[in-house]
Amino acid sequence: MALRQELDITITPDGEVKLTVRGAVGDECLELTKALEEELGIVVDRQKTSAFYQAEANVTDAVKVGED
């Protein structure tokens, strides 16, 4: 089951734009904000949360088809 991902965008009175990503692990957050960052201009600061350093969970099921 995929986690819900949210992007909070805050624009300060002086025009600074802040992007906050929730629900993404690893470098997923960079992919989610890439297009916006390219349109907005130069990234002045990037603060990585603990979620950035978490490994994405890979869940697989082993299925055997046919006779034993």
PQR file of N, CA, C, O and H, with PARSE charges and radii, in Angstrom:
ATOM      1  N   MET A   1       0.850  -1.177   0.000 -0.4000 1.5000
ATOM      2  CA  MET A   1       0.000   0.000   0.000 -0.0000 2.0000
ATOM      3  C   MET A   1       0.890   1.232   0.000  0.5500 1.7000
ATOM      4  O   MET A   1       1.778   1.346   0.845 -0.5500 1.4000
ATOM      5  N   ALA A   2       0.677   2.142  -0.914 -0.4000 1.5000
ATOM      6  CA  ALA A   2       1.481   3.360  -1.014 -0.0000 2.0000
ATOM      7  C   ALA A   2       1.057   4.354   0.053  0.5500 1.7000
ATOM      8  O   ALA A   2      -0.119   4.471   0.398 -0.5500 1.4000
ATOM      9  H   ALA A   2      -0.045   2.049  -1.600  0.4000 1.0000
ATOM     10  N   LEU A   3       2.042   5.057   0.557 -0.4000 1.5000
ATOM     11  CA  LEU A   3       1.767   6.094   1.535 -0.0000 2.0000
ATOM     12  C   LEU A   3       1.239   7.335   0.834  0.5500 1.7000
ATOM     13  O   LEU A   3       1.565   7.595  -0.325 -0.5500 1.4000
ATOM     14  H   LEU A   3       2.997   4.962   0.276  0.4000 1.0000
ATOM     15  N   ARG A   4       0.432   8.086   1.541 -0.4000 1.5000
ATOM     16  CA  ARG A   4      -0.066   9.353   1.015 -0.0000 2.0000
ATOM     17  C   ARG A   4       1.082  10.358   1.042  0.5500 1.7000
ATOM     18  O   ARG A   4       1.744  10.521   2.068 -0.5500 1.4000
ATOM     19  H   ARG A   4       0.167   7.875   2.482  0.4000 1.0000
ATOM     20  N   GLN A   5       1.313  11.015  -0.057 -0.4000 1.5000
ATOM     21  CA  GLN A   5       2.374  12.016  -0.147 -0.0000 2.0000
ATOM     22  C   GLN A   5       1.741  13.396  -0.253  0.5500 1.7000
ATOM     23  O   GLN A   5       0.800  13.609  -1.017 -0.5500 1.4000
ATOM     24  H   GLN A   5       0.776  10.882  -0.890  0.4000 1.0000
ATOM     25  N   GLU A   6       2.272  14.322   0.523 -0.4000 1.5000
ATOM     26  CA  GLU A   6       1.751  15.682   0.526 -0.0000 2.0000
ATOM     27  C   GLU A   6       2.881  16.663   0.287  0.5500 1.7000
ATOM     28  O   GLU A   6       4.017  16.438   0.705 -0.5500 1.4000
ATOM     29  H   GLU A   6       3.037  14.149   1.144  0.4000 1.0000
ATOM     30  N   LEU A   7       2.556  17.751  -0.387 -0.4000 1.5000
ATOM     31  CA  LEU A   7       3.511  18.811  -0.638 -0.0000 2.0000
ATOM     32  C   LEU A   7       2.905  20.105  -0.111  0.5500 1.7000
ATOM     33  O   LEU A   7       1.881  20.569  -0.612 -0.5500 1.4000
ATOM     34  H   LEU A   7       1.633  17.934  -0.725  0.4000 1.0000
ATOM     35  N   ASP A   8       3.541  20.683   0.900 -0.4000 1.5000
ATOM     36  CA  ASP A   8       3.111  21.965   1.447 -0.0000 2.0000
ATOM     37  C   ASP A   8       3.946  23.063   0.809  0.5500 1.7000
ATOM     38  O   ASP A   8       5.175  22.989   0.795 -0.5500 1.4000
ATOM     39  H   ASP A   8       4.374  20.307   1.307  0.4000 1.0000
ATOM     40  N   ILE A   9       3.277  24.079   0.282 -0.4000 1.5000
ATOM     41  CA  ILE A   9       3.966  25.209  -0.336 -0.0000 2.0000
ATOM     42  C   ILE A   9       3.627  26.456   0.461  0.5500 1.7000
ATOM     43  O   ILE A   9       2.457  26.797   0.635 -0.5500 1.4000
ATOM     44  H   ILE A   9       2.279  24.138   0.293  0.4000 1.0000
ATOM     45  N   THR A  10       4.664  27.136   0.946 -0.4000 1.5000
ATOM     46  CA  THR A  10       4.477  28.364   1.711 -0.0000 2.0000
ATOM     47  C   THR A  10       5.211  29.487   0.984  0.5500 1.7000
ATOM     48  O   THR A  10       6.375  29.344   0.610 -0.5500 1.4000
ATOM     49  H   THR A  10       5.615  26.859   0.805  0.4000 1.0000
ATOM     50  N   ILE A  11       4.519  30.598   0.789 -0.4000 1.5000
ATOM     51  CA  ILE A  11       5.139  31.777   0.199 -0.0000 2.0000
ATOM     52  C   ILE A  11       5.136  32.866   1.267  0.5500 1.7000
ATOM     53  O   ILE A  11       4.077  33.301   1.719 -0.5500 1.4000
ATOM     54  H   ILE A  11       3.573  30.715   1.093  0.4000 1.0000
ATOM     55  N   THR A  12       6.323  33.300   1.665 -0.4000 1.5000
ATOM     56  CA  THR A  12       6.457  34.306   2.715 -0.0000 2.0000
ATOM     57  C   THR A  12       6.149  35.698   2.144  0.5500 1.7000
ATOM     58  O   THR A  12       6.157  35.883   0.927 -0.5500 1.4000
ATOM     59  H   THR A  12       7.183  32.947   1.298  0.4000 1.0000
ATOM     60  N   PRO A  13       5.879  36.668   3.010 -0.5600 1.5000
ATOM     61  CA  PRO A  13       5.588  38.030   2.537  0.2800 2.0000
ATOM     62  C   PRO A  13       6.697  38.635   1.664  0.5500 1.7000
ATOM     63  O   PRO A  13       6.420  39.485   0.817 -0.5500 1.4000
ATOM     64  N   ASP A  14       7.938  38.206   1.865 -0.4000 1.5000
ATOM     65  CA  ASP A  14       9.031  38.743   1.043 -0.0000 2.0000
ATOM     66  C   ASP A  14       9.245  37.945  -0.243  0.5500 1.7000
ATOM     67  O   ASP A  14      10.216  38.188  -0.960 -0.5500 1.4000
ATOM     68  H   ASP A  14       8.163  37.516   2.553  0.4000 1.0000
ATOM     69  N   GLY A  15       8.350  36.992  -0.547 -0.4000 1.5000
ATOM     70  CA  GLY A  15       8.398  36.248  -1.801 -0.0000 2.0000
ATOM     71  C   GLY A  15       9.176  34.948  -1.773  0.5500 1.7000
ATOM     72  O   GLY A  15       9.282  34.272  -2.796 -0.5500 1.4000
ATOM     73  H   GLY A  15       7.562  36.795   0.035  0.4000 1.0000
ATOM     74  N   GLU A  16       9.725  34.582  -0.617 -0.4000 1.5000
ATOM     75  CA  GLU A  16      10.457  33.322  -0.515 -0.0000 2.0000
ATOM     76  C   GLU A  16       9.472  32.155  -0.553  0.5500 1.7000
ATOM     77  O   GLU A  16       8.425  32.198   0.093 -0.5500 1.4000
ATOM     78  H   GLU A  16       9.639  35.131   0.214  0.4000 1.0000
ATOM     79  N   VAL A  17       9.809  31.122  -1.308 -0.4000 1.5000
ATOM     80  CA  VAL A  17       8.954  29.946  -1.431 -0.0000 2.0000
ATOM     81  C   VAL A  17       9.589  28.801  -0.667  0.5500 1.7000
ATOM     82  O   VAL A  17      10.768  28.499  -0.851 -0.5500 1.4000
ATOM     83  H   VAL A  17      10.659  31.087  -1.833  0.4000 1.0000
ATOM     84  N   LYS A  18       8.798  28.160   0.199 -0.4000 1.5000
ATOM     85  CA  LYS A  18       9.283  27.011   0.965 -0.0000 2.0000
ATOM     86  C   LYS A  18       8.428  25.809   0.612  0.5500 1.7000
ATOM     87  O   LYS A  18       7.199  25.878   0.635 -0.5500 1.4000
ATOM     88  H   LYS A  18       7.840  28.405   0.348  0.4000 1.0000
ATOM     89  N   LEU A  19       9.090  24.699   0.283 -0.4000 1.5000
ATOM     90  CA  LEU A  19       8.410  23.446  -0.047 -0.0000 2.0000
ATOM     91  C   LEU A  19       8.697  22.441   1.055  0.5500 1.7000
ATOM     92  O   LEU A  19       9.851  22.258   1.444 -0.5500 1.4000
ATOM     93  H   LEU A  19      10.088  24.643   0.264  0.4000 1.0000
ATOM     94  N   THR A  20       7.655  21.788   1.562 -0.4000 1.5000
ATOM     95  CA  THR A  20       7.804  20.748   2.566 -0.0000 2.0000
ATOM     96  C   THR A  20       7.095  19.498   2.067  0.5500 1.7000
ATOM     97  O   THR A  20       5.924  19.547   1.692 -0.5500 1.4000
ATOM     98  H   THR A  20       6.718  21.937   1.246  0.4000 1.0000
ATOM     99  N   VAL A  21       7.811  18.379   2.064 -0.4000 1.5000
ATOM    100  CA  VAL A  21       7.250  17.116   1.576 -0.0000 2.0000
ATOM    101  C   VAL A  21       6.972  16.209   2.767  0.5500 1.7000
ATOM    102  O   VAL A  21       7.797  16.077   3.671 -0.5500 1.4000
ATOM    103  H   VAL A  21       8.762  18.339   2.368  0.4000 1.0000
ATOM    104  N   ARG A  22       5.798  15.585   2.753 -0.4000 1.5000
ATOM    105  CA  ARG A  22       5.437  14.615   3.788 -0.0000 2.0000
ATOM    106  C   ARG A  22       5.021  13.316   3.103  0.5500 1.7000
ATOM    107  O   ARG A  22       4.394  13.336   2.044 -0.5500 1.4000
ATOM    108  H   ARG A  22       5.128  15.692   2.019  0.4000 1.0000
ATOM    109  N   GLY A  23       5.375  12.194   3.714 -0.4000 1.5000
ATOM    110  CA  GLY A  23       4.944  10.897   3.203 -0.0000 2.0000
ATOM    111  C   GLY A  23       5.863  10.300   2.154  0.5500 1.7000
ATOM    112  O   GLY A  23       5.510   9.307   1.518 -0.5500 1.4000
ATOM    113  H   GLY A  23       5.884  12.178   4.574  0.4000 1.0000
ATOM    114  N   ALA A  24       7.040  10.888   1.962 -0.4000 1.5000
ATOM    115  CA  ALA A  24       8.004  10.348   0.998 -0.0000 2.0000
ATOM    116  C   ALA A  24       9.259   9.926   1.748  0.5500 1.7000
ATOM    117  O   ALA A  24       9.672  10.585   2.702 -0.5500 1.4000
ATOM    118  H   ALA A  24       7.327  11.695   2.479  0.4000 1.0000
ATOM    119  N   VAL A  25       9.858   8.833   1.317 -0.4000 1.5000
ATOM    120  CA  VAL A  25      11.101   8.377   1.946 -0.0000 2.0000
ATOM    121  C   VAL A  25      12.219   8.368   0.913  0.5500 1.7000
ATOM    122  O   VAL A  25      11.976   8.312  -0.292 -0.5500 1.4000
ATOM    123  H   VAL A  25       9.522   8.298   0.542  0.4000 1.0000
ATOM    124  N   GLY A  26      13.434   8.425   1.407 -0.4000 1.5000
ATOM    125  CA  GLY A  26      14.581   8.441   0.511 -0.0000 2.0000
ATOM    126  C   GLY A  26      14.557   9.668  -0.371  0.5500 1.7000
ATOM    127  O   GLY A  26      14.130  10.742   0.051 -0.5500 1.4000
ATOM    128  H   GLY A  26      13.632   8.470   2.386  0.4000 1.0000
ATOM    129  N   ASP A  27      15.014   9.505  -1.593 -0.4000 1.5000
ATOM    130  CA  ASP A  27      15.072  10.658  -2.488 -0.0000 2.0000
ATOM    131  C   ASP A  27      13.786  10.881  -3.287  0.5500 1.7000
ATOM    132  O   ASP A  27      13.783  11.637  -4.259 -0.5500 1.4000
ATOM    133  H   ASP A  27      15.360   8.632  -1.937  0.4000 1.0000
ATOM    134  N   GLU A  28      12.688  10.223  -2.878 -0.4000 1.5000
ATOM    135  CA  GLU A  28      11.390  10.469  -3.519 -0.0000 2.0000
ATOM    136  C   GLU A  28      11.017  11.941  -3.442  0.5500 1.7000
ATOM    137  O   GLU A  28      10.431  12.491  -4.374 -0.5500 1.4000
ATOM    138  H   GLU A  28      12.690   9.609  -2.089  0.4000 1.0000
ATOM    139  N   CYS A  29      11.365  12.582  -2.312 -0.4000 1.5000
ATOM    140  CA  CYS A  29      10.995  13.979  -2.128 -0.0000 2.0000
ATOM    141  C   CYS A  29      11.653  14.866  -3.191  0.5500 1.7000
ATOM    142  O   CYS A  29      11.057  15.844  -3.642 -0.5500 1.4000
ATOM    143  H   CYS A  29      11.841  12.134  -1.555  0.4000 1.0000
ATOM    144  N   LEU A  30      12.867  14.524  -3.586 -0.4000 1.5000
ATOM    145  CA  LEU A  30      13.553  15.315  -4.607 -0.0000 2.0000
ATOM    146  C   LEU A  30      12.845  15.194  -5.952  0.5500 1.7000
ATOM    147  O   LEU A  30      12.748  16.167  -6.700 -0.5500 1.4000
ATOM    148  H   LEU A  30      13.352  13.730  -3.220  0.4000 1.0000
ATOM    149  N   GLU A  31      12.352  14.000  -6.254 -0.4000 1.5000
ATOM    150  CA  GLU A  31      11.613  13.797  -7.504 -0.0000 2.0000
ATOM    151  C   GLU A  31      10.279  14.551  -7.479  0.5500 1.7000
ATOM    152  O   GLU A  31       9.850  15.091  -8.498 -0.5500 1.4000
ATOM    153  H   GLU A  31      12.430  13.210  -5.646  0.4000 1.0000
ATOM    154  N   LEU A  32       9.627  14.584  -6.312 -0.4000 1.5000
ATOM    155  CA  LEU A  32       8.336  15.263  -6.201 -0.0000 2.0000
ATOM    156  C   LEU A  32       8.458  16.772  -6.383  0.5500 1.7000
ATOM    157  O   LEU A  32       7.538  17.407  -6.899 -0.5500 1.4000
ATOM    158  H   LEU A  32       9.976  14.144  -5.484  0.4000 1.0000
ATOM    159  N   THR A  33       9.569  17.349  -5.971 -0.4000 1.5000
ATOM    160  CA  THR A  33       9.723  18.805  -6.021 -0.0000 2.0000
ATOM    161  C   THR A  33      10.557  19.286  -7.210  0.5500 1.7000
ATOM    162  O   THR A  33      10.671  20.492  -7.433 -0.5500 1.4000
ATOM    163  H   THR A  33      10.317  16.834  -5.552  0.4000 1.0000
ATOM    164  N   LYS A  34      11.133  18.373  -7.965 -0.4000 1.5000
ATOM    165  CA  LYS A  34      12.068  18.726  -9.039 -0.0000 2.0000
ATOM    166  C   LYS A  34      11.481  19.742 -10.027  0.5500 1.7000
ATOM    167  O   LYS A  34      12.110  20.765 -10.296 -0.5500 1.4000
ATOM    168  H   LYS A  34      11.041  17.394  -7.785  0.4000 1.0000
ATOM    169  N   ALA A  35      10.314  19.482 -10.556 -0.4000 1.5000
ATOM    170  CA  ALA A  35       9.714  20.367 -11.559 -0.0000 2.0000
ATOM    171  C   ALA A  35       9.437  21.753 -10.978  0.5500 1.7000
ATOM    172  O   ALA A  35       9.681  22.763 -11.638 -0.5500 1.4000
ATOM    173  H   ALA A  35       9.803  18.651 -10.337  0.4000 1.0000
ATOM    174  N   LEU A  36       8.931  21.803  -9.757 -0.4000 1.5000
ATOM    175  CA  LEU A  36       8.666  23.100  -9.123 -0.0000 2.0000
ATOM    176  C   LEU A  36       9.952  23.879  -8.893  0.5500 1.7000
ATOM    177  O   LEU A  36      10.006  25.084  -9.141 -0.5500 1.4000
ATOM    178  H   LEU A  36       8.733  20.983  -9.221  0.4000 1.0000
ATOM    179  N   GLU A  37      10.978  23.199  -8.424 -0.4000 1.5000
ATOM    180  CA  GLU A  37      12.255  23.863  -8.183 -0.0000 2.0000
ATOM    181  C   GLU A  37      12.824  24.438  -9.480  0.5500 1.7000
ATOM    182  O   GLU A  37      13.362  25.546  -9.488 -0.5500 1.4000
ATOM    183  H   GLU A  37      10.934  22.220  -8.223  0.4000 1.0000
ATOM    184  N   GLU A  38      12.706  23.694 -10.563 -0.4000 1.5000
ATOM    185  CA  GLU A  38      13.209  24.178 -11.854 -0.0000 2.0000
ATOM    186  C   GLU A  38      12.465  25.426 -12.310  0.5500 1.7000
ATOM    187  O   GLU A  38      13.075  26.336 -12.871 -0.5500 1.4000
ATOM    188  H   GLU A  38      12.268  22.794 -10.556  0.4000 1.0000
ATOM    189  N   GLU A  39      11.160  25.481 -12.078 -0.4000 1.5000
ATOM    190  CA  GLU A  39      10.361  26.639 -12.479 -0.0000 2.0000
ATOM    191  C   GLU A  39      10.581  27.848 -11.572  0.5500 1.7000
ATOM    192  O   GLU A  39      10.534  28.991 -12.026 -0.5500 1.4000
ATOM    193  H   GLU A  39      10.664  24.742 -11.622  0.4000 1.0000
ATOM    194  N   LEU A  40      10.822  27.587 -10.285 -0.4000 1.5000
ATOM    195  CA  LEU A  40      10.950  28.692  -9.327 -0.0000 2.0000
ATOM    196  C   LEU A  40      12.320  29.359  -9.363  0.5500 1.7000
ATOM    197  O   LEU A  40      12.435  30.544  -9.050 -0.5500 1.4000
ATOM    198  H   LEU A  40      10.861  26.659  -9.915  0.4000 1.0000
ATOM    199  N   GLY A  41      13.346  28.626  -9.737 -0.4000 1.5000
ATOM    200  CA  GLY A  41      14.673  29.232  -9.809 -0.0000 2.0000
ATOM    201  C   GLY A  41      15.688  28.512  -8.952  0.5500 1.7000
ATOM    202  O   GLY A  41      15.645  27.289  -8.821 -0.5500 1.4000
ATOM    203  H   GLY A  41      13.252  27.664  -9.991  0.4000 1.0000
ATOM    204  N   ILE A  42      16.594  29.261  -8.374 -0.4000 1.5000
ATOM    205  CA  ILE A  42      17.723  28.712  -7.634 -0.0000 2.0000
ATOM    206  C   ILE A  42      17.295  28.259  -6.237  0.5500 1.7000
ATOM    207  O   ILE A  42      16.621  28.995  -5.516 -0.5500 1.4000
ATOM    208  H   ILE A  42      16.628  30.254  -8.480  0.4000 1.0000
ATOM    209  N   VAL A  43      17.693  27.041  -5.862 -0.4000 1.5000
ATOM    210  CA  VAL A  43      17.450  26.538  -4.512 -0.0000 2.0000
ATOM    211  C   VAL A  43      18.514  27.135  -3.605  0.5500 1.7000
ATOM    212  O   VAL A  43      19.709  26.924  -3.812 -0.5500 1.4000
ATOM    213  H   VAL A  43      18.241  26.443  -6.448  0.4000 1.0000
ATOM    214  N   VAL A  44      18.073  27.879  -2.599 -0.4000 1.5000
ATOM    215  CA  VAL A  44      19.003  28.558  -1.693 -0.0000 2.0000
ATOM    216  C   VAL A  44      19.391  27.654  -0.534  0.5500 1.7000
ATOM    217  O   VAL A  44      20.530  27.705  -0.070 -0.5500 1.4000
ATOM    218  H   VAL A  44      17.103  28.050  -2.431  0.4000 1.0000
ATOM    219  N   ASP A  45      18.469  26.831  -0.061 -0.4000 1.5000
ATOM    220  CA  ASP A  45      18.717  25.976   1.098 -0.0000 2.0000
ATOM    221  C   ASP A  45      17.874  24.717   0.965  0.5500 1.7000
ATOM    222  O   ASP A  45      16.746  24.766   0.475 -0.5500 1.4000
ATOM    223  H   ASP A  45      17.544  26.789  -0.438  0.4000 1.0000
ATOM    224  N   ARG A  46      18.423  23.594   1.403 -0.4000 1.5000
ATOM    225  CA  ARG A  46      17.678  22.336   1.413 -0.0000 2.0000
ATOM    226  C   ARG A  46      17.940  21.661   2.747  0.5500 1.7000
ATOM    227  O   ARG A  46      19.089  21.408   3.108 -0.5500 1.4000
ATOM    228  H   ARG A  46      19.339  23.554   1.801  0.4000 1.0000
ATOM    229  N   GLN A  47      16.870  21.371   3.479 -0.4000 1.5000
ATOM    230  CA  GLN A  47      16.993  20.693   4.768 -0.0000 2.0000
ATOM    231  C   GLN A  47      16.363  19.320   4.649  0.5500 1.7000
ATOM    232  O   GLN A  47      15.163  19.196   4.406 -0.5500 1.4000
ATOM    233  H   GLN A  47      15.937  21.577   3.186  0.4000 1.0000
ATOM    234  N   LYS A  48      17.167  18.302   4.817 -0.4000 1.5000
ATOM    235  CA  LYS A  48      16.683  16.925   4.706 -0.0000 2.0000
ATOM    236  C   LYS A  48      16.205  16.448   6.067  0.5500 1.7000
ATOM    237  O   LYS A  48      16.869  16.653   7.082 -0.5500 1.4000
ATOM    238  H   LYS A  48      18.142  18.403   5.014  0.4000 1.0000
ATOM    239  N   THR A  49      15.039  15.807   6.072 -0.4000 1.5000
ATOM    240  CA  THR A  49      14.497  15.249   7.314 -0.0000 2.0000
ATOM    241  C   THR A  49      14.992  13.817   7.479  0.5500 1.7000
ATOM    242  O   THR A  49      15.680  13.285   6.608 -0.5500 1.4000
ATOM    243  H   THR A  49      14.499  15.640   5.247  0.4000 1.0000
ATOM    244  N   SER A  50      14.644  13.211   8.581 -0.4000 1.5000
ATOM    245  CA  SER A  50      15.059  11.824   8.821 -0.0000 2.0000
ATOM    246  C   SER A  50      14.465  10.876   7.781  0.5500 1.7000
ATOM    247  O   SER A  50      15.048   9.828   7.501 -0.5500 1.4000
ATOM    248  H   SER A  50      14.085  13.643   9.289  0.4000 1.0000
ATOM    249  N   ALA A  51      13.314  11.228   7.204 -0.4000 1.5000
ATOM    250  CA  ALA A  51      12.688  10.387   6.183 -0.0000 2.0000
ATOM    251  C   ALA A  51      13.570  10.262   4.944  0.5500 1.7000
ATOM    252  O   ALA A  51      13.501   9.257   4.236 -0.5500 1.4000
ATOM    253  H   ALA A  51      12.840  12.079   7.431  0.4000 1.0000
ATOM    254  N   PHE A  52      14.396  11.267   4.675 -0.4000 1.5000
ATOM    255  CA  PHE A  52      15.296  11.209   3.520 -0.0000 2.0000
ATOM    256  C   PHE A  52      16.290  10.058   3.655  0.5500 1.7000
ATOM    257  O   PHE A  52      16.682   9.441   2.665 -0.5500 1.4000
ATOM    258  H   PHE A  52      14.453  12.083   5.250  0.4000 1.0000
ATOM    259  N   TYR A  53      16.687   9.781   4.884 -0.4000 1.5000
ATOM    260  CA  TYR A  53      17.710   8.765   5.126 -0.0000 2.0000
ATOM    261  C   TYR A  53      17.133   7.364   5.336  0.5500 1.7000
ATOM    262  O   TYR A  53      17.886   6.413   5.547 -0.5500 1.4000
ATOM    263  H   TYR A  53      16.368  10.283   5.689  0.4000 1.0000
ATOM    264  N   GLN A  54      15.810   7.227   5.279 -0.4000 1.5000
ATOM    265  CA  GLN A  54      15.176   5.912   5.409 -0.0000 2.0000
ATOM    266  C   GLN A  54      15.192   5.212   4.058  0.5500 1.7000
ATOM    267  O   GLN A  54      15.027   5.844   3.015 -0.5500 1.4000
ATOM    268  H   GLN A  54      15.199   8.000   5.108  0.4000 1.0000
ATOM    269  N   ALA A  55      15.390   3.927   4.091 -0.4000 1.5000
ATOM    270  CA  ALA A  55      15.334   3.139   2.861 -0.0000 2.0000
ATOM    271  C   ALA A  55      13.883   2.875   2.509  0.5500 1.7000
ATOM    272  O   ALA A  55      13.056   2.628   3.387 -0.5500 1.4000
ATOM    273  H   ALA A  55      15.524   3.413   4.939  0.4000 1.0000
ATOM    274  N   GLU A  56      13.581   2.927   1.238 -0.4000 1.5000
ATOM    275  CA  GLU A  56      12.231   2.621   0.786 -0.0000 2.0000
ATOM    276  C   GLU A  56      11.959   1.148   1.008  0.5500 1.7000
ATOM    277  O   GLU A  56      12.787   0.301   0.671 -0.5500 1.4000
ATOM    278  H   GLU A  56      14.253   3.128   0.525  0.4000 1.0000
ATOM    279  N   ALA A  57      10.808   0.840   1.571 -0.4000 1.5000
ATOM    280  CA  ALA A  57      10.456  -0.549   1.849 -0.0000 2.0000
ATOM    281  C   ALA A  57      10.073  -1.245   0.548  0.5500 1.7000
ATOM    282  O   ALA A  57       9.197  -0.782  -0.182 -0.5500 1.4000
ATOM    283  H   ALA A  57      10.135   1.528   1.845  0.4000 1.0000
ATOM    284  N   ASN A  58      10.724  -2.337   0.274 -0.4000 1.5000
ATOM    285  CA  ASN A  58      10.393  -3.147  -0.898 -0.0000 2.0000
ATOM    286  C   ASN A  58       9.744  -4.427  -0.409  0.5500 1.7000
ATOM    287  O   ASN A  58      10.365  -5.221   0.298 -0.5500 1.4000
ATOM    288  H   ASN A  58      11.435  -2.713   0.867  0.4000 1.0000
ATOM    289  N   VAL A  59       8.493  -4.622  -0.790 -0.4000 1.5000
ATOM    290  CA  VAL A  59       7.751  -5.795  -0.364 -0.0000 2.0000
ATOM    291  C   VAL A  59       7.517  -6.678  -1.580  0.5500 1.7000
ATOM    292  O   VAL A  59       6.967  -6.229  -2.586 -0.5500 1.4000
ATOM    293  H   VAL A  59       7.989  -3.978  -1.365  0.4000 1.0000
ATOM    294  N   THR A  60       7.934  -7.926  -1.486 -0.4000 1.5000
ATOM    295  CA  THR A  60       7.705  -8.859  -2.587 -0.0000 2.0000
ATOM    296  C   THR A  60       7.098 -10.140  -2.027  0.5500 1.7000
ATOM    297  O   THR A  60       7.339 -10.509  -0.878 -0.5500 1.4000
ATOM    298  H   THR A  60       8.381  -8.291  -0.670  0.4000 1.0000
ATOM    299  N   ASP A  61       6.330 -10.789  -2.838 -0.4000 1.5000
ATOM    300  CA  ASP A  61       5.747 -12.075  -2.460 -0.0000 2.0000
ATOM    301  C   ASP A  61       6.347 -13.139  -3.370  0.5500 1.7000
ATOM    302  O   ASP A  61       6.511 -12.920  -4.570 -0.5500 1.4000
ATOM    303  H   ASP A  61       6.135 -10.489  -3.772  0.4000 1.0000
ATOM    304  N   ALA A  62       6.668 -14.280  -2.797 -0.4000 1.5000
ATOM    305  CA  ALA A  62       7.156 -15.402  -3.576 -0.0000 2.0000
ATOM    306  C   ALA A  62       5.951 -16.261  -3.933  0.5500 1.7000
ATOM    307  O   ALA A  62       5.221 -16.727  -3.057 -0.5500 1.4000
ATOM    308  H   ALA A  62       6.535 -14.458  -1.822  0.4000 1.0000
ATOM    309  N   VAL A  63       5.754 -16.461  -5.225 -0.4000 1.5000
ATOM    310  CA  VAL A  63       4.623 -17.255  -5.683 -0.0000 2.0000
ATOM    311  C   VAL A  63       5.150 -18.383  -6.537  0.5500 1.7000
ATOM    312  O   VAL A  63       5.943 -18.167  -7.453 -0.5500 1.4000
ATOM    313  H   VAL A  63       6.347 -16.083  -5.936  0.4000 1.0000
ATOM    314  N   LYS A  64       4.698 -19.608  -6.228 -0.4000 1.5000
ATOM    315  CA  LYS A  64       5.082 -20.771  -7.018 -0.0000 2.0000
ATOM    316  C   LYS A  64       3.881 -21.214  -7.831  0.5500 1.7000
ATOM    317  O   LYS A  64       2.787 -21.397  -7.298 -0.5500 1.4000
ATOM    318  H   LYS A  64       4.054 -19.784  -5.484  0.4000 1.0000
ATOM    319  N   VAL A  65       4.094 -21.384  -9.119 -0.4000 1.5000
ATOM    320  CA  VAL A  65       3.013 -21.791 -10.004 -0.0000 2.0000
ATOM    321  C   VAL A  65       3.327 -23.190 -10.508  0.5500 1.7000
ATOM    322  O   VAL A  65       4.456 -23.475 -10.908 -0.5500 1.4000
ATOM    323  H   VAL A  65       4.983 -21.236  -9.552  0.4000 1.0000
ATOM    324  N   GLY A  66       2.337 -24.052 -10.490 -0.4000 1.5000
ATOM    325  CA  GLY A  66       2.532 -25.397 -11.011 -0.0000 2.0000
ATOM    326  C   GLY A  66       2.516 -26.434  -9.896  0.5500 1.7000
ATOM    327  O   GLY A  66       2.090 -26.172  -8.772 -0.5500 1.4000
ATOM    328  H   GLY A  66       1.420 -23.820 -10.165  0.4000 1.0000
ATOM    329  N   GLU A  67       2.996 -27.618 -10.251 -0.4000 1.5000
ATOM    330  CA  GLU A  67       2.994 -28.722  -9.299 -0.0000 2.0000
ATOM    331  C   GLU A  67       4.233 -28.707  -8.435  0.5500 1.7000
ATOM    332  O   GLU A  67       5.264 -28.154  -8.819 -0.5500 1.4000
ATOM    333  H   GLU A  67       3.342 -27.831 -11.165  0.4000 1.0000
ATOM    334  N   ASP A  68       4.130 -29.319  -7.256 -0.4000 1.5000
ATOM    335  CA  ASP A  68       5.268 -29.424  -6.341 -0.0000 2.0000
ATOM    336  C   ASP A  68       6.267 -30.419  -6.806  0.5500 1.7000
ATOM    337  O   ASP A  68       7.285 -30.626  -6.147 -0.5500 1.4000
ATOM    338  H   ASP A  68       3.293 -29.768  -6.944  0.4000 1.0000
TER
END
